[in-house]
Amino acid sequence: MNRSLLMLASAGLLVVAGCRNAEDGRADAPPASYYDNSGHEDAWSGGARMVPISTPKGNFRVWVKRVGNNPHLKLLLLHGGPGATHEYFEAFDSFLPKEGVEYYYYDQLGSGFSDQPDDDDLWTIPRFVSEVDQVRAAIGGTKDNFCLLGHSWGGILAMEYALAHQDQVKCLIISNMMASIPAYNDYARQVLEPQMDQAALKRILDMEKTGKTEQPDYMGLLVPNWYSQHILRRPADQWPDPVNRGFGHLNRHIYVLMQGPSEMGASGRLERWDRFADLKRITVPTLVISGKYDTMDPAYMAAMARQLPKGELAATNGGHMAFYDDQPTYFAKLTAFLRKFK
């Protein structure tokens, strides 16, 4: 075979192989329509916009940013805290676009780029649920296309939203959040705290009792002894930029008011929140994501998946931010779940 014929034959084989990969769904790219922004008013601003919301204390605006175009699957990301920001979700950019998922970054009221009113009457679960419903309507979410992913406090918000408005929900993801704060506290005190350096634990608890949680030494003790063990399982100097930025932009007033001073248990307004018995009322398909080393008891998370009528467990070997410290497992299981709804 001469050189010209060999080159033509090789090119033909490459074309055939490429076509077969596309037909088999193995092409690592979404359809061209995923990048078609022609039907979106936010296209001129790169998908970012301020959404007006009404509250009992007046009208405000919250920030959202759309990524991609898929009218069949709109995934709203609910960040933790309360009072954190969308920033720590930025790892999702490496996984969701190639799956063709239209997803939305969103800073809840009081957080990040959203308005930050100074009124503690706003920081209640029912008021946050109302806000999420208004954001859903603004992005065109309906029971035929709207999915929620809530992480940590966002998981509480996702469960509460589903209990109030599941007629508007196509699928639900509860990421790294137990359905009971009392059970979460019990796990921290009975299982995780005894595993800690006891001298460090004593100093942390003493600082909490004496109101010294805003002093640098408090987080100086918690980060190596708790956060690097259970929140993001890497030394803090190796944490990714989106996490560092997100923690740096935390609205600590809202966080302490509702959660307490740290991730080592909860002591704020959420302290008695418990919805485990109500999970059986959530009838939409729900993925529960756990972490082996999380502050959230993995056995309890498995029980949540069983309690949900259409629950499914995705167990990872990560911590509270398993989308960083066990990224391959987290996103493999998340995207496999989302593919059912595209």
N, C-alpha and C positions, 0 to 999 in steps of 0.2 A: 504493500500500500504506500503510495507516495505521500509526501508531507502534507500537501493540500487536502487530500482525502482524509488523512488522519486528523487534521484540525477540524474539518467539517463534522466528522464522526464524533469527536470529543465534544464539540459544541452541542450537537444534537442530544447526546447523552445528558449533558448538564441541563438542557431545557426540559427534557422528559423527567429528570429527577426533581427539578424544581416544581413542575406541574404536579407530580405525585405527592410531594410534600405538602403543597397547598391543598390538594384534594383530601389528604389524610388529616388536615387540621394541624399540621406540625409547623407551618410557617410562623415564625416568631414575630408577627406583626398583626395589628388589628386591620379591619377592612378600611378602605379609603374613606368611607362615609364617617368614620370615627373622627376624622380631622375636618369635616365639613361644618363650619360654624355659621352657615348662611341663615339658619333659622333661629339664631340666638342673638338677642339684643345686647348681650354683654360681650360680643365678639370684639368690638372696637377697643375694649379695655382689657383684653387678654383673659376674659372670663371672670374678672373680679368686679364686684359691685357692692353697694350698701343696700340692704333690704330693710325697709321701714317696718317696725313692729309697734303694736299698741300694748300698753300695760295699764294696770290700775293707777299707776303713778305718772302717766304721760306717754308720749310717743318718743321712740328712740330708733336707732339704726344699728344693724349688725352686719358684719362683713362676711361675705361668702366669695369663693372662687371656684368656678367650674373648670374641670379638666375633661376634655373629650366630648363626644357626641354619641349617645346611644339612647334613643327614646324609649327603649324597652327596659333599661336598667339605670336608675339614678340612685347612687349610693351617697348618703349624707354621713359624714364622719363627725362623731360627737367626742370631743376631747375631754380629758379628765380635769382634775382639780378638786372642787370647782375653782375657777379662776386661772386655769392654765390656758394654753393657746393651741391653735391648729399646727404649729410649727413642728412638733415632734412626730407628726404623721408624714412628714415629707419623704420618708423611706418608701411610702406607697407608690411614689412616682416611678420607682424601678420595677414595679410588678403589675400594677393595674392597667396602664395603657395598653400593653400588649395583649391583655385579655379583653379589650374593647369595653371596659367599664367606664361609664360616665360617673365621675365622683366629684364631691364637693367638699373643699376645705371650708371651715366655718368657725368663727370666733363667737362664742356665746356672749350675751350682754355682760358687760363688766370685764371682758377679756380682750387682749390683743388689739386688733384694729377696730373693734366695735366700740360703741359709746360706753362710757364708764361712769354711770350716774352714782352719786353718793347717797344711797338710800337703802338701808338694810331691809326694809320691807319687801324689796324686790327679790331677795335671795331665798326663794322658797321653791319646792319641787313643782307645785301646780303652776306657778308663774313661768318656770323654765319650760314645762311641757307645752304651755300655750305658745311660747316663743318658737319652739321647734315646729309646731303645727303651722305657724305663720310662715316660717322658712320653707317648709314642705310645699305649701301652696305657691310661694313665690318662685320656686324652681320647677314647678309643673309636676310635682310628685303626686301620684295616685296609687290606688291599690294594684294597678296593673304594671307599675314600674318603680315604685318607691321602696328602697331598702335602707335600713339604718345599721350603722356599725357604731356601737358605743364602747369606749375603753375606759376602765376605772370608773370615776364618777359618771362619765359618759354612758357606762353600762347601766348605772342606776337610772339615768335619764331615758335610755332606750327602753328599759323594762317598763318604766312608768308611762312612756309614750304609747307603747304597744297595749298596755292595759286600758288606756283611755281612748286610743284611736286606731286599733288594729284593723278597722275597716278601711284604713288608708295605707296599709303596710303590705308589701309583697314578700319581704323576707327580713330577718332580724339577725344581727350578730352581737352577742354579748361577749366582749373581750376582757378577760382578766378582772371580773367583778363578781363577787358573791352576792346572793340575793338577800343577805342579812348582815347588817353592820354588827349586831351583837355576836353573831357567829364568827365574823371576821375578827372582832376583838378577842374572842375566846381563842382562836387559832394563834393569834399573835402572842397572847400571854401564856398559853399552855404548851405551845409547840415551838415557836420561833424564838421567843425571848430566852428560854432556857438554853438554847444553842449558842447564844451570844457570849462574848467575853463579859463575864459578870461584873467586873470592875467598871467597864465602859457602860454597861446597862445601868448600874447604880448611879453613875454620874448623870446619865441622860434622864432618868426618872427623878433625881433630885432637882435638876434644872426645870423640869416640868412642874414639879410641886411648888417651886419657889418663883415661878413666873419669869424664868431667864431664857425662854426659848427663842428670843430674838438676838441673843448674844452669839457671836461667831462660833464659840466653842460647841454650841448645841449641834449645829449641822456638821461641824468639824468632827464630832464623834459619830453622828448618824451616818454620814456618807460611807466611810470604810466599813462600819460595823453592821449596817442595815441596807443602805441603798445599793452598794456594790455587791451585796450578797443576794438581795431579793428584788430590787427594782430594775436595775440594768447591770447584768453580771459581768462587768468589766471594771478595772480600776477607773476612777473618775477622770483621770487625765487622758483616758482613751475614749471617753464618751463622744458620740458624734455631734457635729455642730447643731443640727436641728434640736437635739435634746437640750444642749447647753443654752441655746437661744430661748427655747420654750421655758425652761426653768428660770432664766433670767428675766422673763417678761411676766412671770406669775403675779396675778393680783393677790397678794398675800392676805389682804384684809378679808376678801371673800373666802379664800381658802381656809383660813383659821376659823372664821365664823361658822362655816359649815362642816369642815373636815376635822379641824384641830391643827396643832402646830406642825405635824409631820405625818409621814406615811407609816409610822409605827403605831398602828391602831387609829381609831377615830374617837373624837370627843366633842365635836361641834353639834350643830343642829341635826346632823344625820345620825347621831349616836344610836337612836332607837329604831331606825328604819329597818323594816323586815317585810319582804314580799315573797318569801319562799312558798308559802301556802297558796299564793295567787298565781304562781307560774302555770298551773294547770289551765288557767283561763286564756293563756296566750296560745292561740291555735295556728299561728302562721309558722312556716318553716323557720327554725331558729338554730344557729350554730353557736355553741358555747365553747370558747377558747380558754384553755387553762395553761398554767406554767408549773412545772415540777418544783421550781424554787421560788415561786411567787409568794407574796404576802397573802394571796387568796388560796385557801385550802384546796388542792387539786381533787381530793376525794369529794369535797362538798360541790365543786364545780361539776363533777361527774353525776352527782345526785341531781343537780339542777337540770342537766340534759335529760335525765330519765323522767323528771317531773313534768317537763314540757311535752305536750302531746306530739309535737313534731320536732323534738329536740335531737340534736346531733352533737357529739363531743369531738373536739379537736384538741388533743393533749400534746403539749410541746415540752421540751426540756429547758425552757427559758425561765425568765423571771417575769416581773410585772410588765416589762416592755419586751415581750418575746419577739415582737416584730423587729427587734435589733439583735437580741442575744441568742435567739434560735430562729433566725430569719428564714432559712430554707424550709423548715417544717411549718412555720406560721403561714407563710404565703402559699405554700403548696396546698395546704388544707383550706385556706380562705378562698383561693381562686377556684379550687375544685367545687366548693359550695356555690360560689357565685355563678359558675358556668351553667348551673341548672336554671338560672333566671334570665339569661341573656336573650 
